[in-house]
Amino acid sequence: PAILISWNQQLDLPVYGNFVSRTIGIICGGIGLISTLLIVNEHFKTGRVTPVAVEKPLKFIVKGVYCYSRNPMYITIILTFFGGWLFFGHFLLLVYVLLAFPVLHVFIIYKEEPELKKIFGKEYLDYLKRVPRWL
């Protein structure tokens, strides 16, 4: 995001914001960041060493926020970046947030979910039926 802010300034692109948007940005960013850290902690507690999708998962987490969303960490990261856009107001941060969601969505559907189906089989297929991808 720091690079995007720099580019935004160099290209003289719009910067939006006022007290209200910055306040909402702090709230959204704070909730997103704290939630992300709590989810990362849950991954470590359950023995899944990494919460990111670069390694194959060791364990399948179905408790806590994973009862309500299959991808809570992605949601909280998007919320954090959305809060960053509201706080800083740089146009390119908004573009980043708007592009991040569809990119993550495609990644989840075509890369992450098929791998989890192979690794966890029926247990994961049942989970797909019970819990929505997002909210």
C-alpha positions in Angstrom: 0.0 0.0 0.0 2.8 2.5 0.6 3.9 2.1 -3.0 0.3 2.9 -4.1 0.2 6.0 -2.0 3.5 7.1 -3.5 2.2 6.5 -7.0 -1.0 8.2 -6.2 1.0 11.3 -5.2 3.3 11.2 -8.2 0.5 10.8 -10.6 -1.4 13.6 -8.8 -4.5 11.4 -8.5 -7.4 12.3 -6.2 -7.2 12.0 -2.5 -10.5 11.9 -0.6 -11.3 12.1 3.0 -12.5 14.0 5.9 -12.8 13.5 9.7 -15.7 11.1 9.3 -14.1 8.9 6.7 -10.8 8.8 8.6 -12.6 7.8 11.8 -14.5 5.1 10.0 -11.2 4.0 8.4 -9.6 3.7 11.8 -12.5 1.6 13.0 -12.6 -0.7 10.0 -8.8 -1.0 9.8 -8.6 -1.7 13.5 -11.3 -4.3 13.5 -9.8 -5.9 10.4 -6.3 -6.0 11.8 -7.3 -7.3 15.2 -9.5 -9.9 13.7 -6.7 -11.0 11.3 -4.3 -11.4 14.3 -6.9 -13.5 16.2 -7.4 -15.8 13.2 -3.6 -16.2 12.8 -3.5 -17.1 16.5 -6.2 -19.7 15.9 -4.1 -21.2 13.2 -1.1 -21.5 15.5 -3.2 -23.0 18.3 -4.7 -25.7 16.1 -1.3 -26.7 14.8 -1.7 -25.3 11.3 1.6 -23.6 11.1 0.7 -21.1 8.4 -2.6 -19.3 7.8 -1.6 -18.4 4.3 -2.3 -20.5 1.2 1.3 -21.0 0.1 1.6 -24.2 2.1 -0.7 -27.2 2.2 -2.7 -27.1 5.4 -1.9 -29.6 8.1 -5.2 -29.5 9.8 -8.7 -28.5 8.9 -10.2 -25.7 11.0 -14.0 -25.8 11.5 -14.4 -23.9 14.7 -14.6 -20.3 15.8 -15.2 -17.9 12.9 -14.7 -20.8 10.4 -18.2 -21.9 11.4 -19.6 -18.8 9.7 -17.3 -18.2 6.8 -14.8 -20.4 5.0 -12.5 -17.5 4.3 -12.6 -15.2 7.4 -9.0 -14.2 7.0 -9.5 -12.9 3.5 -12.5 -10.9 4.7 -10.5 -9.3 7.6 -7.6 -8.5 5.3 -10.0 -6.8 2.8 -11.6 -4.9 5.7 -8.2 -3.7 6.9 -7.3 -2.4 3.4 -10.7 -0.8 3.0 -10.1 0.9 6.3 -6.7 2.1 5.0 -8.4 3.6 1.9 -10.9 5.4 4.1 -8.2 6.7 6.4 -5.6 7.8 3.7 -8.1 8.5 0.9 -5.8 7.7 -2.0 -7.6 6.7 -5.1 -5.2 3.8 -5.9 -5.9 2.3 -2.5 -9.5 2.0 -3.5 -8.6 0.4 -6.8 -6.4 -2.1 -4.9 -9.3 -3.0 -2.6 -11.7 -3.3 -5.5 -9.3 -5.6 -7.4 -8.3 -7.6 -4.4 -11.7 -9.1 -3.8 -12.3 -10.6 -7.3 -8.7 -11.8 -7.5 -9.1 -13.6 -4.1 -12.5 -15.0 -5.2 -11.0 -16.5 -8.3 -8.0 -17.9 -6.4 -10.2 -19.5 -3.8 -12.5 -21.1 -6.4 -9.9 -22.4 -8.8 -6.9 -23.1 -6.6 -7.5 -23.3 -2.9 -10.9 -25.1 -2.8 -9.9 -27.9 -5.2 -6.7 -28.5 -3.2 -8.7 -28.7 0.0 -11.1 -31.1 -1.5 -8.2 -33.4 -2.4 -6.6 -33.2 1.0 -9.6 -33.4 3.2 -12.2 -35.2 1.0 -15.7 -35.8 2.4 -15.1 -33.7 5.5 -14.4 -30.7 3.4 -17.3 -31.4 1.0 -19.7 -31.5 4.0 -18.1 -28.2 5.2 -18.8 -26.6 1.8 -22.5 -27.4 2.1 -22.7 -26.0 5.7 -20.7 -22.8 5.6 -20.8 -20.0 3.0 -17.6 -19.0 1.2 -17.8 -15.4 2.4 -20.6 -14.5 4.8 
